[in-house]
């Protein structure tokens, strides 16, 4: 037993002497001796200057720690920011035994309060591409930047700010880093990552399991990535396999889940000259519009234009003036295909069976085909957007919609009604420009046409406070006494020229008891309406409807139109619909709009579609004495009365 304690005492003495020797050796190390070698090594490896304003301090422990204050790493010569990285404090834990030999081997690196400025130039070159400033060849630069060229263990960031500036578009993304860490025992071990912070205004909490850095450095080997967490309070995850080959990075077996949305497929990232080109083939069984900001590379949300003093308060416009961020189209080149089983919109609406093929090059988007099932029917078409000139992008849209359900259309417009039948055909063929919905409608040139087939509409109680109900009540008083309205057809054909639709009986409706057509203008530039609607009763009026207005006129704004009736109509009609009659000359104006042609035997819907010309109201040539006035005469008299002549 004495021998045992003797051996234990000797061993303890040896260990104590060794620890004492290590402590003396470490204590004699001047940490500032590492300053110049560290700066030289960073300059040689990256081509950037490393400045340490506060010097280096050595904290002793089982794992010694070097503390650097006021650290700055220079930016690329072309960069906008003065530095690539600045940090108030950098803690570098180093291996003990190499330190005794005055060798520096990094175990853990921690940055406190750093500011990291990432940016690209107009050609897409990033300031993080280290080594470019040293005159190295492209091959040498890639090798210098490869993960296996650096030996490090763990990295952590606290209370940092990262900005990314796109040199092509000028857009800036800001990342507030509450905490970030990357942990790996060695380059051959898997990497655990964690992030907590905000990207722009979106809260992000993610944890990830990544493949070893050594695997990432080897081409033709799959590199696994699995990330999960919450983005904007919604569960989010991404799983993929990264493959590298020459100038192509492939994201295979990609699956992204965000909120209610799920996207699968493959993304290829290829360097083509100074730009990056993405090729995508994506499939989504369910995609919600509200989840798009959570998905990678999503377009930023639309931002409202500046509001002047005259524009304050509730808008009088129906179409929004929020600017769409078309700058994103110039940021990168993308082509591919996408299939969406169900695209969820707001208010519970959705579009099914979405398929599209598209090519985006240098700010010009060409959607060569898109199709979808919507409103009980189908829609197909093409879209081109040319945003190469920045603001005021040009657009061309062609849509062919077939067999839409009228009840679904009315519900989407906020006017739900029980309808049987009423298949609706829609055709849009327009060109326009601008960066907001209101600018688009203000510049539209082309044709918009909707045709509604036979239907039975269950009549509901008229609400006099709703302008559309007052219009319908004035044109079709049978709605108040009949349980249903038998619709034969309805046509809306808008010939548009720079935001103005000049209507000449190209809006019409035919029912079992009454027909009506409209003429006038719809001005989408200031969203004003001036329409004259002429109803025609097919049979006699029942006792409960003593009289029908000979002419209904709708004027004002799209949001709040005013309904007026023929000043010669009976007081009962005026009282029933609550219309204003302070419109001297209304009868003459209305008649002149319609006397250019009578319907003859043609149906109003055929006239509205341009399939059947209206009969002449008077023979050509000069009118005879005592004959009925010509439309020009009527229009001239009407205008004269309106002007007080």
Number of C-alpha atoms within 10 A of each C-alpha: 6 7 8 9 10 11 12 12 12 12 12 12 12 12 12 12 12 12 12 12 12 15 14 12 14 21 14 10 15 13 18 14 11 15 16 11 12 14 17 15 12 16 19 14 17 22 21 24 16 22 16 19 12 13 14 19 15 19 14 13 11 7 14 17 22 20 19 21 18 15 19 21 21 20 22 24 12 11 19 17 16 15 20 20 19 24 19 17 18 23 20 21 23 21 18 21 14 11 15 17 11 16 13 17 17 17 21 20 21 18 22 18 17 23 21 19 22 22 25 22 18 14 12 18 16 18 20 16 16 19 24 20 14 14 10 13 11 11 9 13 19 16 14 19 17 15 17 17 12 12 11 19 19 20 17 19 20 17 15 20 19 16 17 16 20 19 19 17 18 14 12 14 14 15 20 21 21 16 16 20 17 20 18 21 14 16 20 13 15 18 20 19 19 18 19 19 21 18 17 13 12 14 16 21 19 18 19 18 18 20 21 19 19 16 19 21 17 16 14 13 14 18 21 19 17 16 18 19 19 18 23 18 13 16 16 24 21 20 21 21 18 22 19 19 12 9 9 16 17 20 23 18 14 18 20 20 22 26 20 15 22 21 21 21 17 18 20 18 18 18 14 11 9 11 17 17 19 19 17 18 15 17 20 20 15 17 24 17 13 14 20 17 16 21 19 10 9 11 15 15 12 14 12 12 11 10 9 7 7 6 10 8 8 6 11 13 17 14 18 12 19 17 18 18 15 24 21 17 22 20 20 18 21 20 18 16 17 19 23 21 17 19 20 20 13 9 7 6 12 16 18 20 15 20 17 18 17 19 16 21 17 15 21 20 22 18 20 13 15 19 20 22 20 21 24 17 16 18 20 18 19 19 17 19 21 22 23 18 12 14 13 17 20 18 20 18 16 18 18 16 22 20 19 21 20 25 21 20 17 15 13 13 9 9 11 13 16 15 18 15 15 22 19 23 21 18 19 17 17 20 23 21 22 21 21 23 16 20 21 24 24 23 19 26 22 18 17 19 18 17 23 23 16 17 20 16 20 15 17 13 8 15 12 15 10 11 18 18 15 21 23 15 20 28 25 21 21 21 19 15 11 12 12 17 19 18 21 17 23 25 25 22 22 23 19 23 17 17 22 22 22 18 21 20 28 23 25 26 22 21 19 13 16 19 23 21 25 25 21 22 18 22 21 25 17 16 20 18 22 19 21 27 26 22 22 18 16 11 9 8 14 10 7 10 14 10 15 24 23 21 25 25 28 19 18 14 19 20 15 16 18 19 21 25 31 25 20 12 16 15 10 14 20 19 10 13 23 16 20 14 16 10 13 15 19 23 21 20 23 26 18 20 22 20 18 16 16 14 18 13 9 14 18 27 26 18 20 26 19 13 12 16 17 20 13 13 16 17 8 7 6 8 12 8 7 6 8 12 15 17 20 13 13 20 20 15 17 22 16 12 15 15 10 9 8
